[in-house]
């Protein structure tokens, strides 16, 4: 099915109102490489899925405001409950979090509500935005390293 083009090397674009919502291409992107899907809000790229299955989210400083360092993340990370589990649909072992537990400490990374159901009674599952958790983990590691450095200095001073 081709929409908006007569060539399979073209693209499929969805638009809602004044803002473009989604875009499919098999051509090279401006950043190089091939993209499978790109997502836009009001014409600004927000993220993409690459042909190799990677997902990227826009992180350009020019699209951000009110930028402040993350603090207090070590305490939050220590409260998280990382688990291993079997994803029943695929009988596949995975590592991650239980969404509603993660939502208690870091709600911004969880979509949906615990125990929600659709109108037909089926599960309306929660989902986790795992890539964005990396910034929290990096901040926690930095806080932990600062503690280690301070304690190492204190031990060295006591030993002298």
N, C-alpha and C positions, 0 to 999 in steps of 0.2 A: 504494500500500500504506500503510495507516494502522496504526500500532502504538501502543497506549495512548491512543488518541483516536478519535473518530468524525468529526472535523472536519479539513479540510485546513489550517486555520489553527492547528492544534494543534502538537504537537511529538513528536519521536521521541527517546526516551531509552534509552541502553544502560547497564546496570549490571553490574559484576562484583564479587561479594562485597559488602562493606560500602561500597566506594568507587564512586562514579559515574564512568564513564570518558568518555562522550561525550554530546553533547546537540545536537539540531538544532532550529532554530526559524526561523520567518519573522515573528515578532513583534518589536516594539521591545525592545532590551535596556535594562538599567538605565542604561547610559552613553549612551543615545541612538542612533538609527540602527537599521539592520537587520543582524542577524547571520545568516550562513549556517550556521555550525557553531561550537560552543563545546566546549572540552575541559576536563575536570575530573579531579582526583585527590582521592579521599576527600572529595568535595563542595566542594572549593575550585577556583574557576576558574583554569586555567593558561594558556589562550590561546583565540583565536578567529579564525575566517576571516570577514571581513565580506562583505556581499553584493556589494561592488565588487571583491572579490578580494584585499583587503589581509589580512595576517596579523599579529596582535598577540600578544605574550607578556606575561603578568602581570609587573609590575615594581613593585608597591606595596611601600613600605618596611616595612609591617607584616608582610609575608610573608618577610622576609629576616633573616639573622643573620650575624655575623662579617663585616660590610661593611668592606672596606679598599680604599684607592686602588690602581689598577693602576700599576705601575712597571716600567721596563725594556721597555716595549712598542716603542719606536723600534727597538731592536736586532732584535726579533722581526719587526717589519713589514719591515725592510730585507732580511730573509732570505726573505720570501715571493716567489712567482713568479706575479704576475698575468698572465693570458694572454687572448687572444681565441681563439675556436674555433667550429666549426660543430657544433651539436647534431644529430647524424646522424638521429635519429628524426623531426625536424621540418625538417631542412635549413635551420636558422636560426642566424645569427651571434649569438654571446653573448660576454660577458666574465665572467671569474671565475677560479677556481683549479682545479688538478687535485687531487682530494680527498686522495690519498695523500701528495702533496707538502705540502699544508697541514697534514696530520696530523702531520708531523714537527715542526712548530713550534707548532701550536695544536691539539692532539688533541681538546680538548673540543668543537670545532666540527664534527667529522667523525664520521659514523655509519657503521659497517661496516668491513670489513678489505680491504686491497688484494688484488686477484685472487681474492676469494671467489666461490664458485659454489654454486648451489642443488643439492639432491639430484638433480635431473634434468639437471644439467650447464650450465644456463643461468646467465648472469651474475647475481650477487647484488651489485648496484651500491652503491658508497659514495655518501653524500649529504653536503651541506654546509649547516650552519645559518647562512646568510649574514647575516641581520639581527643576530645576536649579535656579529658581527665589528666592528660599528660602534663599540662601546665600546673595543675594542683600537685601532682607527684614531684615535679621538678622543684617547685617552691618548698615542699616538705623536705626534700633531700638537701636543699640549700640551708634550711633552718637546722636540720640535723647535723650537717657538716660544720656549721658555725658552733654548735654545741660541742662537737668532737674536738674542734680546734681549740676552743676555750678550755676544755677539760685537759687536753694534752699539755697546754701551756701551764696550767695549774699543777699538774703532776710533775712536769719538768722542774718547775720552781720549787716544789716540795722536796724533790729528790736532791736538789742542789743545796 
